[in-house]
């Protein structure tokens, strides 16, 4: 094989591998949006299934549903603002979350607020799972 064919084969292989990794990360965006849509719809039992297996082993579905159901926040929208991946199976998403909240003592109705939330996601057994921990798992 001449050098140009080897170079072309190498470039094609790298491009295909990159496309596979990008496809997996693209699935992450959809998975994160689906997770939040379940929370927006107050279908916390469905959102629970998006939590990492490690997290689920430490909190029952019933406990999670009860805890989420007690929130005074009403989530209304979510968008992925940024994605940072330190490995092919470990990413951090910066999400823009819009919600309604009534401040204590406020005379008016609930205020609409948009804020950014950083979340950790882990690819395990070909599925992305939310890892709800208080610190970032991406090292900078």
Secondary structure, DSSP 8 states (H G I E B T S, - for coil): --HHHHHHHHHHHHHHHHHHHHHHHHHHHHHHHHHHHHHHTT-HHHHHTTB-HHHHHHS-HHHHHHHHHT-S-EEEEEEEEEEEEEETTEEEEEEEEEEEE--TT-SS--EEEEEEEEEEEEEETTEEEEE--SS-SS--
